[in-house]
Amino acid sequence: MDNNFKLLSKINSPKDLKELSDDELKLLCSEIREKLIEVVSVNGGHLASNLGIVELTVMLHKIFNCPKDSIVWDVGHQSYVHKMLTGRYSKIDTIRKKDGLAGFPKRSESNYDAFNAGHSSTSISAAYGIAKAKQLSGDNSHTIAIIGDGSMTGGLAYEGLNNSGRFKKNFIVILNDNKMSISNNVGAMAKHLSHMRIKPTYIRVKRGTEKVLSHIPLIGNFFKKVLKRSKSKLKNLIYKNTLFDYLGYTYVGPVDGHDFDELRNALNLAKKTVGPVLVHVVTKKGKGYEPAETHPKEFHGIGKFDINSGEPLSSSKGFSYVFGKYLCKMAAKDENICAVTAAMTLGTGLSPFAKKFRSRFFDVGIAEEHAITFSCGMATQGMIPFFAVYSTFLQRGFDQLIHDAALQHLHVVVCVDRAGIVGDDGETHQGTFDVSMLNTIPDTTIFAPCYFGELKQCLNASAYLCDGLIAVRYPRGGELFKPDDYENNIDFCVYGDKDADITLVTYGRLFSYACKAVEKLKKDNINVRILKLCTIKPINQDAVDIAAESSKIFFFEESLVAGGIGETFGYELKKTGKVYFYKIHGIKDRFVRHETVAEALSELKLDDDGMVSVIKEYL
């Protein structure tokens, strides 16, 4: 038994919570918070959101009977507490590590995880699907979707609410309202929730009215039924005070998400109510750890940090930081340049831009589809929008990239952050699909810089040398190895022994590994040159002709092989009629699990040692 966590170490399943007193539950919550801080300080991960949802998670598992009752987490970065309480406490130190627990819900990991999640706003739709399937099979257990107020800025949440509002079985949506997503919440819904928080009288008005009517002799119950069935303004005044009421939900709240009595009463009421119920729970992000309470944005997703000070142990400036600073420099000279983000101001490096150019900075909430089409609208009026987005989240805007941007030949710049392998966030967050996705879209330019200097050149070219849809993709973290004699180039270049008969073609940060691979091969008397691409779409015909001079060509790319640059370039090579052998090495039809970037690149044979082994194998 872990002597530091006497209660927590005894929780092997939610059943162990059933007999605990409130005093014991408070001690348990304290131990959970201490363990969360300890683990995330070493492994990195999502801290503030998990600290804020401790009491709610504990009470959910005390009142409901999981896994028969299904809990669906939105995004899932707040599920660490849930994992501790569902038989995974002994493995919590492995979270986000290779072969350890995933940082998000994962059905293959536990039957307590009802649905995988890593992206926002999916919980209501998924939970409704689960609930509907239960209804069809005669299962009357409860289905609970837990969604944050930040996720309520995503349109999919409203599609789910709209469709489930007519459901007549046990279905509960818990709105965890901590007043922010990753960045501060924006938009009309944030204002609506704020109004509801400061005026928590709705449910009391409903109950009070029904109670009064019920006590009127003979006619009270009759009037209560008439009122509920009527379409009068009085009925709307009493029974429909929130957006959720109008959508068909019974609204309960706001409830203090750190008060056991309020949580117990609200959840039991929801449990007894037939039909869709929305429980509005107000929590404090980062609760119980002063640095996280004070700086919830920084502690939403954080690397290793010092527990005592809260200071990160690594403060290197990466591509996101350089992007944000340089875009500010560009915007200072050009009033047409503006920046757009989907609730990722801090993560994409746009915090300086947001402060300096408030009128030209737009955080649209967790709404990537809207962000792209919004940017397209601005582009029609002569603005030059730069939409900064993680590669994994750009997937949600594929239709908008085609229909709204490329099809209209609109000048929109998509800055694809976290391109390629991202490491311990795992399958849901790897940036391995953007090249294949963007490469299929006509009238699109794609840049893949390897170094900070190239990133700046690509941003300039995107604003002033290119037209139509442009994507600039760059990795998580900072620059890697750079040869002393390498000069930045945003088209293509041949590096190394230009007379070598073997050519290695690559782009982005893999160039750094390729340089080291070439040196290792040279020691074995294998001479290889590198054809480094920075503009990966459209393919420059001169680059194809240069590559075609080689007898053997090897492509290495940190993305899917299917639809990738190797396939596109290889097709052009075949058209020359000169090439007899080329090999494409990338990610083949698979999702990349959670592990460090170095571990993933090694496993995929995309680091220098991997490149050496692939080339030697095929020579």
Secondary structure in CASP SS format (residue, H / E / C, confidence):
PFRMAT SS
TARGET T0000
AUTHOR 0000-0000-0000
METHOD secondary structure of the structure
MODEL  1
M C 1.00
D C 1.00
N C 1.00
N C 1.00
F C 1.00
K C 1.00
L C 1.00
L H 1.00
S H 1.00
K H 1.00
I C 1.00
N C 1.00
S C 1.00
P H 1.00
K H 1.00
D H 1.00
L H 1.00
K C 1.00
E C 1.00
L C 1.00
S C 1.00
D H 1.00
D H 1.00
E H 1.00
L H 1.00
K H 1.00
L H 1.00
L H 1.00
C H 1.00
S H 1.00
E H 1.00
I H 1.00
R H 1.00
E H 1.00
K H 1.00
L H 1.00
I H 1.00
E H 1.00
V H 1.00
V H 1.00
S H 1.00
V H 1.00
N H 1.00
G C 1.00
G E 1.00
H C 1.00
L C 1.00
A H 1.00
S H 1.00
N H 1.00
L H 1.00
G H 1.00
I C 1.00
V H 1.00
E H 1.00
L H 1.00
T H 1.00
V H 1.00
M H 1.00
L H 1.00
H H 1.00
K H 1.00
I H 1.00
F C 1.00
N C 1.00
C C 1.00
P C 1.00
K C 1.00
D C 1.00
S E 1.00
I E 1.00
V E 1.00
W E 1.00
D C 1.00
V C 1.00
G C 1.00
H C 1.00
Q C 1.00
S C 1.00
Y H 1.00
V H 1.00
H H 1.00
K H 1.00
M H 1.00
L H 1.00
T H 1.00
G H 1.00
R H 1.00
Y H 1.00
S H 1.00
K H 1.00
I H 1.00
D H 1.00
T H 1.00
I C 1.00
R C 1.00
K C 1.00
K C 1.00
D C 1.00
G C 1.00
L C 1.00
A C 1.00
G C 1.00
F C 1.00
P C 1.00
K C 1.00
R C 1.00
S C 1.00
E C 1.00
S C 1.00
N C 1.00
Y C 1.00
D C 1.00
A C 1.00
F C 1.00
N C 1.00
A C 1.00
G C 1.00
H C 1.00
S C 1.00
S C 1.00
T C 1.00
S H 1.00
I H 1.00
S H 1.00
A H 1.00
A H 1.00
Y H 1.00
G H 1.00
I H 1.00
A H 1.00
K H 1.00
A H 1.00
K H 1.00
Q H 1.00
L H 1.00
S C 1.00
G C 1.00
D C 1.00
N C 1.00
S C 1.00
H C 1.00
T E 1.00
I E 1.00
A E 1.00
I E 1.00
I E 1.00
G E 1.00
D C 1.00
G C 1.00
S H 1.00
M H 1.00
T H 1.00
G C 1.00
G H 1.00
L H 1.00
A H 1.00
Y H 1.00
E H 1.00
G H 1.00
L H 1.00
N H 1.00
N H 1.00
S H 1.00
G C 1.00
R C 1.00
F C 1.00
K C 1.00
K C 1.00
N E 1.00
F E 1.00
I E 1.00
V E 1.00
I E 1.00
L E 1.00
N E 1.00
D E 1.00
N C 1.00
K C 1.00
M E 1.00
S C 1.00
I C 1.00
S C 1.00
N E 1.00
N C 1.00
V C 1.00
G C 1.00
A H 1.00
M H 1.00
A H 1.00
K H 1.00
H H 1.00
L H 1.00
S H 1.00
H H 1.00
M H 1.00
R H 1.00
I H 1.00
K C 1.00
P C 1.00
T C 1.00
Y H 1.00
I H 1.00
R H 1.00
V H 1.00
K H 1.00
R H 1.00
G H 1.00
T H 1.00
E H 1.00
K H 1.00
V H 1.00
L H 1.00
S H 1.00
H C 1.00
I C 1.00
P C 1.00
L C 1.00
I C 1.00
G H 1.00
N H 1.00
F H 1.00
F H 1.00
K H 1.00
K H 1.00
V H 1.00
L H 1.00
K H 1.00
R H 1.00
S C 1.00
K C 1.00
S C 1.00
K H 1.00
L H 1.00
K H 1.00
N H 1.00
L H 1.00
I H 1.00
Y H 1.00
K C 1.00
N C 1.00
T C 1.00
L H 1.00
F H 1.00
D H 1.00
Y H 1.00
L C 1.00
G C 1.00
Y C 1.00
T E 1.00
Y E 1.00
V E 1.00
G E 1.00
P E 1.00
V E 1.00
D E 1.00
G C 1.00
H C 1.00
D C 1.00
F H 1.00
D H 1.00
E H 1.00
L H 1.00
R H 1.00
N H 1.00
A H 1.00
L H 1.00
N H 1.00
L H 1.00
A H 1.00
K H 1.00
K H 1.00
T C 1.00
V C 1.00
G E 1.00
P E 1.00
V E 1.00
L E 1.00
V E 1.00
H E 1.00
V E 1.00
V E 1.00
T C 1.00
K C 1.00
K C 1.00
G C 1.00
K C 1.00
G C 1.00
Y C 1.00
E H 1.00
P H 1.00
A H 1.00
E H 1.00
T H 1.00
H C 1.00
P C 1.00
K C 1.00
E C 1.00
F C 1.00
H C 1.00
G C 1.00
I E 1.00
G C 1.00
K C 1.00
F E 1.00
D C 1.00
I C 1.00
N C 1.00
S C 1.00
G C 1.00
E C 1.00
P E 1.00
L C 1.00
S C 1.00
S C 1.00
S C 1.00
K C 1.00
G C 1.00
F H 1.00
S H 1.00
Y H 1.00
V H 1.00
F H 1.00
G H 1.00
K H 1.00
Y H 1.00
L H 1.00
C H 1.00
K H 1.00
M H 1.00
A H 1.00
A H 1.00
K H 1.00
D C 1.00
E C 1.00
N C 1.00
I E 1.00
C E 1.00
A E 1.00
V E 1.00
T E 1.00
A C 1.00
A C 1.00
M C 1.00
T C 1.00
L C 1.00
G C 1.00
T C 1.00
G C 1.00
L C 1.00
S H 1.00
P H 1.00
F H 1.00
A H 1.00
K H 1.00
K H 1.00
F C 1.00
R H 1.00
S H 1.00
R H 1.00
F E 1.00
F E 1.00
D E 1.00
V C 1.00
G C 1.00
I C 1.00
A C 1.00
E H 1.00
E H 1.00
H H 1.00
A H 1.00
I H 1.00
T H 1.00
F H 1.00
S H 1.00
C H 1.00
G H 1.00
M H 1.00
A H 1.00
T C 1.00
Q C 1.00
G C 1.00
M C 1.00
I E 1.00
P E 1.00
F E 1.00
F E 1.00
A E 1.00
V E 1.00
Y E 1.00
S H 1.00
T H 1.00
F H 1.00
L H 1.00
Q H 1.00
R H 1.00
G H 1.00
F H 1.00
D H 1.00
Q H 1.00
L H 1.00
I H 1.00
H H 1.00
D H 1.00
A H 1.00
A H 1.00
L C 1.00
Q C 1.00
H C 1.00
L C 1.00
H C 1.00
V E 1.00
V E 1.00
V E 1.00
C E 1.00
V E 1.00
D E 1.00
R C 1.00
A C 1.00
G E 1.00
I C 1.00
V C 1.00
G C 1.00
D C 1.00
D C 1.00
G C 1.00
E C 1.00
T C 1.00
H C 1.00
Q C 1.00
G E 1.00
T C 1.00
F C 1.00
D H 1.00
V H 1.00
S H 1.00
M H 1.00
L H 1.00
N H 1.00
T C 1.00
I C 1.00
P C 1.00
D C 1.00
T E 1.00
T E 1.00
I E 1.00
F E 1.00
A C 1.00
P C 1.00
C C 1.00
Y C 1.00
F H 1.00
G H 1.00
E H 1.00
L H 1.00
K H 1.00
Q H 1.00
C H 1.00
L H 1.00
N H 1.00
A H 1.00
S H 1.00
A H 1.00
Y H 1.00
L C 1.00
C C 1.00
D C 1.00
G C 1.00
L E 1.00
I E 1.00
A E 1.00
V E 1.00
R E 1.00
Y C 1.00
P C 1.00
R C 1.00
G C 1.00
G C 1.00
E C 1.00
L C 1.00
F C 1.00
K C 1.00
P C 1.00
D C 1.00
D C 1.00
Y C 1.00
E C 1.00
N C 1.00
N C 1.00
I C 1.00
D C 1.00
F E 1.00
C E 1.00
V E 1.00
Y E 1.00
G E 1.00
D C 1.00
K C 1.00
D C 1.00
A C 1.00
D C 1.00
I E 1.00
T E 1.00
L E 1.00
V E 1.00
T E 1.00
Y E 1.00
G C 1.00
R C 1.00
L H 1.00
F H 1.00
S H 1.00
Y H 1.00
A H 1.00
C H 1.00
K H 1.00
A H 1.00
V H 1.00
E H 1.00
K H 1.00
L H 1.00
K H 1.00
K C 1.00
D C 1.00
N C 1.00
I C 1.00
N C 1.00
V E 1.00
R E 1.00
I E 1.00
L E 1.00
K E 1.00
L E 1.00
C C 1.00
T E 1.00
I E 1.00
K E 1.00
P C 1.00
I C 1.00
N C 1.00
Q H 1.00
D H 1.00
A H 1.00
V H 1.00
D H 1.00
I H 1.00
A H 1.00
A C 1.00
E C 1.00
S C 1.00
S C 1.00
K E 1.00
I E 1.00
F E 1.00
F E 1.00
F E 1.00
E E 1.00
E E 1.00
S E 1.00
L E 1.00
V C 1.00
A C 1.00
G C 1.00
G C 1.00
I H 1.00
G H 1.00
E H 1.00
T H 1.00
F H 1.00
G H 1.00
Y H 1.00
E H 1.00
L H 1.00
K H 1.00
K H 1.00
T H 1.00
G C 1.00
K C 1.00
V C 1.00
Y C 1.00
F C 1.00
Y E 1.00
K E 1.00
I E 1.00
H E 1.00
G E 1.00
I E 1.00
K C 1.00
D C 1.00
R C 1.00
F C 1.00
V C 1.00
R C 1.00
H C 1.00
E C 1.00
T C 1.00
V H 1.00
A H 1.00
E H 1.00
A H 1.00
L H 1.00
S H 1.00
E H 1.00
L C 1.00
K C 1.00
L C 1.00
D C 1.00
D H 1.00
D H 1.00
G H 1.00
M H 1.00
V H 1.00
S H 1.00
V H 1.00
I H 1.00
K H 1.00
E H 1.00
Y H 1.00
L C 1.00
END
